[in-house]
Amino acid sequence: MKRTVVECSQGARYATLWWPLGSFNAVRLGGVRIQRCPVHHRWERTRRVDPAALSLAERRAAESIRDIGII
Ligand SMILES: [Zn+2]
């Protein structure tokens, strides 16, 4: 399963599983969803980040942080 880089409401970026048809651990609200942020350890509004908008270093840094416990 491919991970997608997302950004929480406080600006932390991390990699998560972004299911096209819903998720077991998140509430979907269109392109934004509420999920538990592994950086701030709280439920936050999280949006998907366009990978093309990130530099390679930014993408690597985001992908080094992953939420856990899914699948
Ligand atoms: Zn956060």
N, CA, C, O and the ligand as a Tripos MOL2 file, in Angstrom:
@<TRIPOS>MOLECULE
protein
  285   283    72     0     0
PROTEIN
NO_CHARGES

@<TRIPOS>ATOM
      1 N           0.8500   -1.2030    0.0000 N.3       1 MET1
      2 CA          0.0000    0.0000    0.0000 C.3       1 MET1
      3 C           0.8790    1.2430    0.0000 C.2       1 MET1
      4 O           1.7890    1.3840    0.8170 O.2       1 MET1
      5 N           0.5940    2.1150   -0.9090 N.am      2 LYS2
      6 CA          1.4110    3.3180   -1.0560 C.3       2 LYS2
      7 C           1.0510    4.3500    0.0150 C.2       2 LYS2
      8 O          -0.1220    4.5390    0.3390 O.2       2 LYS2
      9 N           2.0450    4.9960    0.5430 N.am      3 ARG3
     10 CA          1.7890    6.0450    1.5200 C.3       3 ARG3
     11 C           1.8080    7.4040    0.8430 C.2       3 ARG3
     12 O           2.5080    7.6300   -0.1440 O.2       3 ARG3
     13 N           1.0220    8.2870    1.4030 N.am      4 THR4
     14 CA          0.8790    9.6200    0.8540 C.3       4 THR4
     15 C           1.3440   10.6360    1.8850 C.2       4 THR4
     16 O           1.1020   10.4740    3.0810 O.2       4 THR4
     17 N           2.0020   11.6700    1.4210 N.am      5 VAL5
     18 CA          2.4360   12.7220    2.3400 C.3       5 VAL5
     19 C           1.2540   13.6570    2.6150 C.2       5 VAL5
     20 O           0.5930   14.1380    1.6940 O.2       5 VAL5
     21 N           1.0130   13.8960    3.8810 N.am      6 VAL6
     22 CA         -0.0720   14.7820    4.2850 C.3       6 VAL6
     23 C           0.4710   15.8380    5.2500 C.2       6 VAL6
     24 O           1.5830   15.7260    5.7670 O.2       6 VAL6
     25 N          -0.3380   16.8480    5.4720 N.am      7 GLU7
     26 CA          0.0650   17.9340    6.3740 C.3       7 GLU7
     27 C          -1.0480   18.1720    7.3720 C.2       7 GLU7
     28 O          -2.2100   18.3050    6.9890 O.2       7 GLU7
     29 N          -0.7010   18.2260    8.6540 N.am      8 CYS8
     30 CA         -1.7220   18.4480    9.6770 C.3       8 CYS8
     31 C          -1.9950   19.9310    9.8230 C.2       8 CYS8
     32 O          -1.3420   20.7590    9.1880 O.2       8 CYS8
     33 N          -2.9630   20.2620   10.6650 N.am      9 SER9
     34 CA         -3.3830   21.6550   10.8040 C.3       9 SER9
     35 C          -2.3010   22.5250   11.4250 C.2       9 SER9
     36 O          -2.3600   23.7510   11.3300 O.2       9 SER9
     37 N          -1.3140   21.9020   12.0600 N.am     10 GLN10
     38 CA         -0.2170   22.6740   12.6370 C.3      10 GLN10
     39 C           1.0330   22.6450   11.7620 C.2      10 GLN10
     40 O           2.0990   23.1080   12.1700 O.2      10 GLN10
     41 N           0.8940   22.1020   10.5690 N.am     11 GLY11
     42 CA          1.9740   22.1880    9.5960 C.3      11 GLY11
     43 C           2.9790   21.0600    9.6040 C.2      11 GLY11
     44 O           3.9680   21.1150    8.8720 O.2      11 GLY11
     45 N           2.7540   20.0370   10.4120 N.am     12 ALA12
     46 CA          3.6730   18.8950   10.3990 C.3      12 ALA12
     47 C           3.3510   18.0000    9.2120 C.2      12 ALA12
     48 O           2.1840   17.7230    8.9340 O.2      12 ALA12
     49 N           4.3750   17.5550    8.5210 N.am     13 ARG13
     50 CA          4.1510   16.6620    7.3800 C.3      13 ARG13
     51 C           4.5980   15.2610    7.7480 C.2      13 ARG13
     52 O           5.6220   15.0740    8.4060 O.2      13 ARG13
     53 N           3.8240   14.2820    7.3190 N.am     14 TYR14
     54 CA          4.1880   12.8980    7.5430 C.3      14 TYR14
     55 C           3.5230   12.0240    6.4890 C.2      14 TYR14
     56 O           2.6570   12.4720    5.7370 O.2      14 TYR14
     57 N           3.9470   10.7720    6.4540 N.am     15 ALA15
     58 CA          3.3960    9.8460    5.4650 C.3      15 ALA15
     59 C           2.3050    9.0140    6.1060 C.2      15 ALA15
     60 O           2.4530    8.5370    7.2310 O.2      15 ALA15
     61 N           1.2280    8.8460    5.3970 N.am     16 THR16
     62 CA          0.1270    8.0380    5.9100 C.3      16 THR16
     63 C          -0.5230    7.2850    4.7600 C.2      16 THR16
     64 O          -0.2810    7.5800    3.5900 O.2      16 THR16
     65 N          -1.3240    6.3410    5.1000 N.am     17 LEU17
     66 CA         -2.0970    5.6470    4.0720 C.3      17 LEU17
     67 C          -3.3260    6.4820    3.7620 C.2      17 LEU17
     68 O          -4.0860    6.8410    4.6620 O.2      17 LEU17
     69 N          -3.5140    6.7830    2.5240 N.am     18 TRP18
     70 CA         -4.6620    7.6030    2.1300 C.3      18 TRP18
     71 C          -5.5590    6.7610    1.2430 C.2      18 TRP18
     72 O          -5.3170    6.6030    0.0470 O.2      18 TRP18
     73 N          -6.5820    6.2350    1.8510 N.am     19 TRP19
     74 CA         -7.4680    5.3620    1.0880 C.3      19 TRP19
     75 C          -8.3870    6.1790    0.2160 C.2      19 TRP19
     76 O          -8.9830    7.1550    0.6720 O.2      19 TRP19
     77 N          -8.5070    5.7840   -1.0440 N.am     20 PRO20
     78 CA         -9.3990    6.5260   -1.9380 C.3      20 PRO20
     79 C         -10.8680    6.3870   -1.5410 C.2      20 PRO20
     80 O         -11.6650    7.2830   -1.8220 O.2      20 PRO20
     81 N         -11.2310    5.3090   -0.9120 N.am     21 LEU21
     82 CA        -12.6470    5.0830   -0.6120 C.3      21 LEU21
     83 C         -12.9360    5.0150    0.8840 C.2      21 LEU21
     84 O         -13.8290    4.2870    1.3180 O.2      21 LEU21
     85 N         -12.1950    5.7550    1.6480 N.am     22 GLY22
     86 CA        -12.4650    5.7540    3.0740 C.3      22 GLY22
     87 C         -11.3500    5.1180    3.8600 C.2      22 GLY22
     88 O         -10.4190    4.5530    3.2870 O.2      22 GLY22
     89 N         -11.4380    5.2050    5.1550 N.am     23 SER23
     90 CA        -10.3600    4.7180    5.9910 C.3      23 SER23
     91 C         -10.9070    4.1970    7.3010 C.2      23 SER23
     92 O         -11.9700    4.6150    7.7610 O.2      23 SER23
     93 N         -10.1750    3.2900    7.8860 N.am     24 PHE24
     94 CA        -10.6000    2.7430    9.1660 C.3      24 PHE24
     95 C         -10.2920    3.6830   10.3300 C.2      24 PHE24
     96 O         -10.9050    3.5820   11.3930 O.2      24 PHE24
     97 N          -9.3550    4.5800   10.1310 N.am     25 ASN25
     98 CA         -8.9020    5.3750   11.2620 C.3      25 ASN25
     99 C          -9.1150    6.8640   11.0870 C.2      25 ASN25
    100 O          -8.5500    7.6610   11.8370 O.2      25 ASN25
    101 N          -9.9050    7.2470   10.1290 N.am     26 ALA26
    102 CA        -10.0450    8.6730    9.8800 C.3      26 ALA26
    103 C         -11.4680    9.0040    9.4340 C.2      26 ALA26
    104 O         -12.1760    8.1720    8.8680 O.2      26 ALA26
    105 N         -11.8510   10.2200    9.7030 N.am     27 VAL27
    106 CA        -13.1400   10.7130    9.2680 C.3      27 VAL27
    107 C         -12.8970   11.5870    8.0490 C.2      27 VAL27
    108 O         -12.1610   12.5720    8.1110 O.2      27 VAL27
    109 N         -13.5070   11.2240    6.9720 N.am     28 ARG28
    110 CA        -13.2360   11.9600    5.7400 C.3      28 ARG28
    111 C         -14.1820   13.1340    5.5490 C.2      28 ARG28
    112 O         -15.3900   13.0240    5.7580 O.2      28 ARG28
    113 N         -13.6070   14.2550    5.1480 N.am     29 LEU29
    114 CA        -14.3920   15.4490    4.8570 C.3      29 LEU29
    115 C         -13.9220   16.0010    3.5210 C.2      29 LEU29
    116 O         -13.2490   17.0310    3.4720 O.2      29 LEU29
    117 N         -14.2640   15.3380    2.4670 N.am     30 GLY30
    118 CA        -13.7830   15.7630    1.1630 C.3      30 GLY30
    119 C         -12.2870   15.5430    1.0720 C.2      30 GLY30
    120 O         -11.8090   14.4400    1.3390 O.2      30 GLY30
    121 N         -11.5310   16.5800    0.6960 N.am     31 GLY31
    122 CA        -10.0800   16.4410    0.5640 C.3      31 GLY31
    123 C          -9.3600   16.5530    1.8900 C.2      31 GLY31
    124 O          -8.1490   16.3490    1.9710 O.2      31 GLY31
    125 N         -10.1160   16.8810    2.9360 N.am     32 VAL32
    126 CA         -9.5290   17.0200    4.2600 C.3      32 VAL32
    127 C         -10.1200   15.9440    5.1450 C.2      32 VAL32
    128 O         -11.2940   15.6060    5.0010 O.2      32 VAL32
    129 N          -9.3440   15.4070    6.0450 N.am     33 ARG33
    130 CA         -9.9200   14.4570    6.9700 C.3      33 ARG33
    131 C          -9.3270   14.6700    8.3570 C.2      33 ARG33
    132 O          -8.2910   15.3130    8.5240 O.2      33 ARG33
    133 N         -10.0040   14.1190    9.3240 N.am     34 ILE34
    134 CA         -9.5410   14.2130   10.6890 C.3      34 ILE34
    135 C          -8.8120   12.9220   11.0130 C.2      34 ILE34
    136 O          -9.3870   11.8390   10.9100 O.2      34 ILE34
    137 N          -7.5770   13.0270   11.3970 N.am     35 GLN35
    138 CA         -6.9010   11.8200   11.8390 C.3      35 GLN35
    139 C          -5.8740   12.1400   12.8970 C.2      35 GLN35
    140 O          -5.4940   13.2940   13.0930 O.2      35 GLN35
    141 N          -5.4340   11.1040   13.5730 N.am     36 ARG36
    142 CA         -4.5100   11.2920   14.6750 C.3      36 ARG36
    143 C          -3.1230   11.5960   14.1290 C.2      36 ARG36
    144 O          -2.5550   10.8230   13.3570 O.2      36 ARG36
    145 N          -2.5900   12.7450   14.5500 N.am     37 CYS37
    146 CA         -1.2840   13.1900   14.0740 C.3      37 CYS37
    147 C          -0.1860   12.5170   14.8930 C.2      37 CYS37
    148 O          -0.1930   12.5970   16.1210 O.2      37 CYS37
    149 N           0.7620   11.8520   14.2200 N.am     38 PRO38
    150 CA          1.8360   11.1620   14.9540 C.3      38 PRO38
    151 C           2.8800   12.1300   15.5120 C.2      38 PRO38
    152 O           3.7050   11.7510   16.3440 O.2      38 PRO38
    153 N           2.8400   13.3700   15.0530 N.am     39 VAL39
    154 CA          3.7990   14.3730   15.5320 C.3      39 VAL39
    155 C           3.2720   15.0530   16.7930 C.2      39 VAL39
    156 O           3.9970   15.2020   17.7760 O.2      39 VAL39
    157 N           2.0150   15.4590   16.7550 N.am     40 HIS40
    158 CA          1.4270   16.1850   17.8870 C.3      40 HIS40
    159 C           0.5780   15.2990   18.7950 C.2      40 HIS40
    160 O           0.1210   15.7420   19.8480 O.2      40 HIS40
    161 N           0.3700   14.0630   18.3920 N.am     41 HIS41
    162 CA         -0.3840   13.1010   19.2040 C.3      41 HIS41
    163 C          -1.7770   13.5930   19.5640 C.2      41 HIS41
    164 O          -2.2070   13.4990   20.7140 O.2      41 HIS41
    165 N          -2.4570   14.1060   18.5870 N.am     42 ARG42
    166 CA         -3.8380   14.5290   18.7940 C.3      42 ARG42
    167 C          -4.5700   14.4460   17.4600 C.2      42 ARG42
    168 O          -3.9540   14.3180   16.4020 O.2      42 ARG42
    169 N          -5.8810   14.5200   17.5310 N.am     43 TRP43
    170 CA         -6.6850   14.4590   16.3050 C.3      43 TRP43
    171 C          -6.6740   15.8300   15.6690 C.2      43 TRP43
    172 O          -6.9600   16.8360   16.3170 O.2      43 TRP43
    173 N          -6.3420   15.8560   14.3980 N.am     44 GLU44
    174 CA         -6.2350   17.1330   13.7060 C.3      44 GLU44
    175 C          -6.7870   17.0280   12.2940 C.2      44 GLU44
    176 O          -6.8770   15.9520   11.7020 O.2      44 GLU44
    177 N          -7.1510   18.1990   11.7850 N.am     45 ARG45
    178 CA         -7.5240   18.2520   10.3720 C.3      45 ARG45
    179 C          -6.2660   18.0290    9.5530 C.2      45 ARG45
    180 O          -5.2430   18.6720    9.7880 O.2      45 ARG45
    181 N          -6.3420   17.1410    8.6160 N.am     46 THR46
    182 CA         -5.1710   16.7520    7.8380 C.3      46 THR46
    183 C          -5.5100   16.8340    6.3630 C.2      46 THR46
    184 O          -6.5690   16.3770    5.9310 O.2      46 THR46
    185 N          -4.6180   17.4110    5.6040 N.am     47 ARG47
    186 CA         -4.8950   17.4920    4.1710 C.3      47 ARG47
    187 C          -3.7590   16.8410    3.3970 C.2      47 ARG47
    188 O          -2.6270   16.7450    3.8700 O.2      47 ARG47
    189 N          -4.0860   16.4180    2.2450 N.am     48 ARG48
    190 CA         -3.1190   15.7760    1.3830 C.3      48 ARG48
    191 C          -2.1910   16.8300    0.7770 C.2      48 ARG48
    192 O          -2.6230   17.9370    0.4560 O.2      48 ARG48
    193 N          -0.9290   16.4810    0.6270 N.am     49 VAL49
    194 CA          0.0360   17.3900    0.0290 C.3      49 VAL49
    195 C           0.4150   16.8700   -1.3470 C.2      49 VAL49
    196 O           0.6760   15.6790   -1.5190 O.2      49 VAL49
    197 N           0.4430   17.7520   -2.3080 N.am     50 ASP50
    198 CA          0.8640   17.3670   -3.6490 C.3      50 ASP50
    199 C           2.3690   17.0770   -3.6190 C.2      50 ASP50
    200 O           3.1630   17.9700   -3.3230 O.2      50 ASP50
    201 N           2.7670   15.8370   -3.9230 N.am     51 PRO51
    202 CA          4.1940   15.4890   -3.8500 C.3      51 PRO51
    203 C           5.0590   16.3720   -4.7470 C.2      51 PRO51
    204 O           6.2310   16.6040   -4.4500 O.2      51 PRO51
    205 N           4.4910   16.8540   -5.8220 N.am     52 ALA52
    206 CA          5.2510   17.6860   -6.7550 C.3      52 ALA52
    207 C           5.5760   19.0550   -6.1460 C.2      52 ALA52
    208 O           6.4730   19.7570   -6.6130 O.2      52 ALA52
    209 N           4.8360   19.4210   -5.1020 N.am     53 ALA53
    210 CA          5.0530   20.7150   -4.4600 C.3      53 ALA53
    211 C           6.1790   20.6600   -3.4280 C.2      53 ALA53
    212 O           6.5970   21.6840   -2.8870 O.2      53 ALA53
    213 N           6.6530   19.4550   -3.1690 N.am     54 LEU54
    214 CA          7.6990   19.2940   -2.1570 C.3      54 LEU54
    215 C           9.0450   19.0380   -2.8240 C.2      54 LEU54
    216 O           9.1190   18.4280   -3.8910 O.2      54 LEU54
    217 N          10.0960   19.5080   -2.1870 N.am     55 SER55
    218 CA         11.4340   19.1510   -2.6640 C.3      55 SER55
    219 C          11.7180   17.7180   -2.2420 C.2      55 SER55
    220 O          11.0060   17.1590   -1.4080 O.2      55 SER55
    221 N          12.7480   17.1300   -2.8140 N.am     56 LEU56
    222 CA         13.0950   15.7560   -2.4620 C.3      56 LEU56
    223 C          13.3920   15.6520   -0.9680 C.2      56 LEU56
    224 O          12.9710   14.6990   -0.3120 O.2      56 LEU56
    225 N          14.1190   16.6330   -0.4330 N.am     57 ALA57
    226 CA         14.4730   16.6050    0.9930 C.3      57 ALA57
    227 C          13.2200   16.7050    1.8620 C.2      57 ALA57
    228 O          13.1070   16.0180    2.8770 O.2      57 ALA57
    229 N          12.2830   17.5630    1.4590 N.am     58 GLU58
    230 CA         11.0410   17.7070    2.2310 C.3      58 GLU58
    231 C          10.2340   16.4210    2.1950 C.2      58 GLU58
    232 O           9.6360   16.0190    3.1930 O.2      58 GLU58
    233 N          10.2240   15.7780    1.0270 N.am     59 ARG59
    234 CA          9.4480   14.5470    0.9020 C.3      59 ARG59
    235 C          10.0760   13.4250    1.7350 C.2      59 ARG59
    236 O           9.3780   12.6510    2.3890 O.2      59 ARG59
    237 N          11.4040   13.3580    1.6930 N.am     60 ARG60
    238 CA         12.0890   12.3360    2.4980 C.3      60 ARG60
    239 C          11.8330   12.5470    3.9790 C.2      60 ARG60
    240 O          11.5900   11.5910    4.7150 O.2      60 ARG60
    241 N          11.8870   13.7870    4.4110 N.am     61 ALA61
    242 CA         11.6720   14.0870    5.8290 C.3      61 ALA61
    243 C          10.2610   13.6890    6.2350 C.2      61 ALA61
    244 O          10.0520   13.1150    7.3040 O.2      61 ALA61
    245 N           9.2970   13.9960    5.3770 N.am     62 ALA62
    246 CA          7.9090   13.6540    5.6820 C.3      62 ALA62
    247 C           7.7240   12.1420    5.7200 C.2      62 ALA62
    248 O           7.0060   11.6180    6.5720 O.2      62 ALA62
    249 N           8.3730   11.4490    4.7970 N.am     63 GLU63
    250 CA          8.1970    9.9980    4.7290 C.3      63 GLU63
    251 C           8.8990    9.2690    5.8650 C.2      63 GLU63
    252 O           8.6270    8.0930    6.1110 O.2      63 GLU63
    253 N           9.7940    9.9530    6.5530 N.am     64 SER64
    254 CA         10.4640    9.3220    7.6930 C.3      64 SER64
    255 C           9.5600    9.2990    8.9180 C.2      64 SER64
    256 O           9.8300    8.5830    9.8830 O.2      64 SER64
    257 N           8.4830   10.0860    8.8780 N.am     65 ILE65
    258 CA          7.5170   10.1090    9.9760 C.3      65 ILE65
    259 C           6.2600    9.3850    9.5050 C.2      65 ILE65
    260 O           5.6320    9.7850    8.5250 O.2      65 ILE65
    261 N           5.9100    8.3410   10.1970 N.am     66 ARG66
    262 CA          4.7420    7.5700    9.7690 C.3      66 ARG66
    263 C           3.8270    7.3110   10.9300 C.2      66 ARG66
    264 O           4.2610    7.0900   12.0600 O.2      66 ARG66
    265 N           2.5600    7.3450   10.6280 N.am     67 ASP67
    266 CA          1.6330    6.9030   11.6620 C.3      67 ASP67
    267 C           1.7040    5.3750   11.7120 C.2      67 ASP67
    268 O           2.1160    4.7300   10.7480 O.2      67 ASP67
    269 N           1.3130    4.8300   12.8030 N.am     68 ILE68
    270 CA          1.4660    3.3910   12.9820 C.3      68 ILE68
    271 C           0.1360    2.7340   13.2690 C.2      68 ILE68
    272 O          -0.8570    3.4050   13.5500 O.2      68 ILE68
    273 N           0.1250    1.4420   13.1980 N.am     69 GLY69
    274 CA         -1.0540    0.7110   13.6150 C.3      69 GLY69
    275 C          -2.0890    0.4880   12.5340 C.2      69 GLY69
    276 O          -3.1670   -0.0370   12.8130 O.2      69 GLY69
    277 N          -1.7890    0.8720   11.3150 N.am     70 ILE70
    278 CA         -2.7490    0.6390   10.2390 C.3      70 ILE70
    279 C          -2.2520   -0.5090    9.3700 C.2      70 ILE70
    280 O          -1.1020   -0.5050    8.9300 O.2      70 ILE70
    281 N          -3.0830   -1.4540    9.1310 N.am     71 ILE71
    282 CA         -2.7870   -2.6160    8.2900 C.3      71 ILE71
    283 C          -1.6110   -3.4130    8.8470 C.2      71 ILE71
    284 O          -1.2210   -4.4260    8.2660 O.2      71 ILE71
    285 ZN          0.0600   17.5940   13.8990 Zn       72 ZN72
@<TRIPOS>BOND
     1     1     2 1
     2     2     3 1
     3     3     4 2
     4     3     5 am
     5     5     6 1
     6     6     7 1
     7     7     8 2
     8     7     9 am
     9     9    10 1
    10    10    11 1
    11    11    12 2
    12    11    13 am
    13    13    14 1
    14    14    15 1
    15    15    16 2
    16    15    17 am
    17    17    18 1
    18    18    19 1
    19    19    20 2
    20    19    21 am
    21    21    22 1
    22    22    23 1
    23    23    24 2
    24    23    25 am
    25    25    26 1
    26    26    27 1
    27    27    28 2
    28    27    29 am
    29    29    30 1
    30    30    31 1
    31    31    32 2
    32    31    33 am
    33    33    34 1
    34    34    35 1
    35    35    36 2
    36    35    37 am
    37    37    38 1
    38    38    39 1
    39    39    40 2
    40    39    41 am
    41    41    42 1
    42    42    43 1
    43    43    44 2
    44    43    45 am
    45    45    46 1
    46    46    47 1
    47    47    48 2
    48    47    49 am
    49    49    50 1
    50    50    51 1
    51    51    52 2
    52    51    53 am
    53    53    54 1
    54    54    55 1
    55    55    56 2
    56    55    57 am
    57    57    58 1
    58    58    59 1
    59    59    60 2
    60    59    61 am
    61    61    62 1
    62    62    63 1
    63    63    64 2
    64    63    65 am
    65    65    66 1
    66    66    67 1
    67    67    68 2
    68    67    69 am
    69    69    70 1
    70    70    71 1
    71    71    72 2
    72    71    73 am
    73    73    74 1
    74    74    75 1
    75    75    76 2
    76    75    77 am
    77    77    78 1
    78    78    79 1
    79    79    80 2
    80    79    81 am
    81    81    82 1
    82    82    83 1
    83    83    84 2
    84    83    85 am
    85    85    86 1
    86    86    87 1
    87    87    88 2
    88    87    89 am
    89    89    90 1
    90    90    91 1
    91    91    92 2
    92    91    93 am
    93    93    94 1
    94    94    95 1
    95    95    96 2
    96    95    97 am
    97    97    98 1
    98    98    99 1
    99    99   100 2
   100    99   101 am
   101   101   102 1
   102   102   103 1
   103   103   104 2
   104   103   105 am
   105   105   106 1
   106   106   107 1
   107   107   108 2
   108   107   109 am
   109   109   110 1
   110   110   111 1
   111   111   112 2
   112   111   113 am
   113   113   114 1
   114   114   115 1
   115   115   116 2
   116   115   117 am
   117   117   118 1
   118   118   119 1
   119   119   120 2
   120   119   121 am
   121   121   122 1
   122   122   123 1
   123   123   124 2
   124   123   125 am
   125   125   126 1
   126   126   127 1
   127   127   128 2
   128   127   129 am
   129   129   130 1
   130   130   131 1
   131   131   132 2
   132   131   133 am
   133   133   134 1
   134   134   135 1
   135   135   136 2
   136   135   137 am
   137   137   138 1
   138   138   139 1
   139   139   140 2
   140   139   141 am
   141   141   142 1
   142   142   143 1
   143   143   144 2
   144   143   145 am
   145   145   146 1
   146   146   147 1
   147   147   148 2
   148   147   149 am
   149   149   150 1
   150   150   151 1
   151   151   152 2
   152   151   153 am
   153   153   154 1
   154   154   155 1
   155   155   156 2
   156   155   157 am
   157   157   158 1
   158   158   159 1
   159   159   160 2
   160   159   161 am
   161   161   162 1
   162   162   163 1
   163   163   164 2
   164   163   165 am
   165   165   166 1
   166   166   167 1
   167   167   168 2
   168   167   169 am
   169   169   170 1
   170   170   171 1
   171   171   172 2
   172   171   173 am
   173   173   174 1
   174   174   175 1
   175   175   176 2
   176   175   177 am
   177   177   178 1
   178   178   179 1
   179   179   180 2
   180   179   181 am
   181   181   182 1
   182   182   183 1
   183   183   184 2
   184   183   185 am
   185   185   186 1
   186   186   187 1
   187   187   188 2
   188   187   189 am
   189   189   190 1
   190   190   191 1
   191   191   192 2
   192   191   193 am
   193   193   194 1
   194   194   195 1
   195   195   196 2
   196   195   197 am
   197   197   198 1
   198   198   199 1
   199   199   200 2
   200   199   201 am
   201   201   202 1
   202   202   203 1
   203   203   204 2
   204   203   205 am
   205   205   206 1
   206   206   207 1
   207   207   208 2
   208   207   209 am
   209   209   210 1
   210   210   211 1
   211   211   212 2
   212   211   213 am
   213   213   214 1
   214   214   215 1
   215   215   216 2
   216   215   217 am
   217   217   218 1
   218   218   219 1
   219   219   220 2
   220   219   221 am
   221   221   222 1
   222   222   223 1
   223   223   224 2
   224   223   225 am
   225   225   226 1
   226   226   227 1
   227   227   228 2
   228   227   229 am
   229   229   230 1
   230   230   231 1
   231   231   232 2
   232   231   233 am
   233   233   234 1
   234   234   235 1
   235   235   236 2
   236   235   237 am
   237   237   238 1
   238   238   239 1
   239   239   240 2
   240   239   241 am
   241   241   242 1
   242   242   243 1
   243   243   244 2
   244   243   245 am
   245   245   246 1
   246   246   247 1
   247   247   248 2
   248   247   249 am
   249   249   250 1
   250   250   251 1
   251   251   252 2
   252   251   253 am
   253   253   254 1
   254   254   255 1
   255   255   256 2
   256   255   257 am
   257   257   258 1
   258   258   259 1
   259   259   260 2
   260   259   261 am
   261   261   262 1
   262   262   263 1
   263   263   264 2
   264   263   265 am
   265   265   266 1
   266   266   267 1
   267   267   268 2
   268   267   269 am
   269   269   270 1
   270   270   271 1
   271   271   272 2
   272   271   273 am
   273   273   274 1
   274   274   275 1
   275   275   276 2
   276   275   277 am
   277   277   278 1
   278   278   279 1
   279   279   280 2
   280   279   281 am
   281   281   282 1
   282   282   283 1
   283   283   284 2
@<TRIPOS>SUBSTRUCTURE
     1 MET1         2 RESIDUE 1 A MET
     2 LYS2         6 RESIDUE 1 A LYS
     3 ARG3        10 RESIDUE 1 A ARG
     4 THR4        14 RESIDUE 1 A THR
     5 VAL5        18 RESIDUE 1 A VAL
     6 VAL6        22 RESIDUE 1 A VAL
     7 GLU7        26 RESIDUE 1 A GLU
     8 CYS8        30 RESIDUE 1 A CYS
     9 SER9        34 RESIDUE 1 A SER
    10 GLN10       38 RESIDUE 1 A GLN
    11 GLY11       42 RESIDUE 1 A GLY
    12 ALA12       46 RESIDUE 1 A ALA
    13 ARG13       50 RESIDUE 1 A ARG
    14 TYR14       54 RESIDUE 1 A TYR
    15 ALA15       58 RESIDUE 1 A ALA
    16 THR16       62 RESIDUE 1 A THR
    17 LEU17       66 RESIDUE 1 A LEU
    18 TRP18       70 RESIDUE 1 A TRP
    19 TRP19       74 RESIDUE 1 A TRP
    20 PRO20       78 RESIDUE 1 A PRO
    21 LEU21       82 RESIDUE 1 A LEU
    22 GLY22       86 RESIDUE 1 A GLY
    23 SER23       90 RESIDUE 1 A SER
    24 PHE24       94 RESIDUE 1 A PHE
    25 ASN25       98 RESIDUE 1 A ASN
    26 ALA26      102 RESIDUE 1 A ALA
    27 VAL27      106 RESIDUE 1 A VAL
    28 ARG28      110 RESIDUE 1 A ARG
    29 LEU29      114 RESIDUE 1 A LEU
    30 GLY30      118 RESIDUE 1 A GLY
    31 GLY31      122 RESIDUE 1 A GLY
    32 VAL32      126 RESIDUE 1 A VAL
    33 ARG33      130 RESIDUE 1 A ARG
    34 ILE34      134 RESIDUE 1 A ILE
    35 GLN35      138 RESIDUE 1 A GLN
    36 ARG36      142 RESIDUE 1 A ARG
    37 CYS37      146 RESIDUE 1 A CYS
    38 PRO38      150 RESIDUE 1 A PRO
    39 VAL39      154 RESIDUE 1 A VAL
    40 HIS40      158 RESIDUE 1 A HIS
    41 HIS41      162 RESIDUE 1 A HIS
    42 ARG42      166 RESIDUE 1 A ARG
    43 TRP43      170 RESIDUE 1 A TRP
    44 GLU44      174 RESIDUE 1 A GLU
    45 ARG45      178 RESIDUE 1 A ARG
    46 THR46      182 RESIDUE 1 A THR
    47 ARG47      186 RESIDUE 1 A ARG
    48 ARG48      190 RESIDUE 1 A ARG
    49 VAL49      194 RESIDUE 1 A VAL
    50 ASP50      198 RESIDUE 1 A ASP
    51 PRO51      202 RESIDUE 1 A PRO
    52 ALA52      206 RESIDUE 1 A ALA
    53 ALA53      210 RESIDUE 1 A ALA
    54 LEU54      214 RESIDUE 1 A LEU
    55 SER55      218 RESIDUE 1 A SER
    56 LEU56      222 RESIDUE 1 A LEU
    57 ALA57      226 RESIDUE 1 A ALA
    58 GLU58      230 RESIDUE 1 A GLU
    59 ARG59      234 RESIDUE 1 A ARG
    60 ARG60      238 RESIDUE 1 A ARG
    61 ALA61      242 RESIDUE 1 A ALA
    62 ALA62      246 RESIDUE 1 A ALA
    63 GLU63      250 RESIDUE 1 A GLU
    64 SER64      254 RESIDUE 1 A SER
    65 ILE65      258 RESIDUE 1 A ILE
    66 ARG66      262 RESIDUE 1 A ARG
    67 ASP67      266 RESIDUE 1 A ASP
    68 ILE68      270 RESIDUE 1 A ILE
    69 GLY69      274 RESIDUE 1 A GLY
    70 ILE70      278 RESIDUE 1 A ILE
    71 ILE71      282 RESIDUE 1 A ILE
    72 ZN72       285 GROUP 0 **** ****
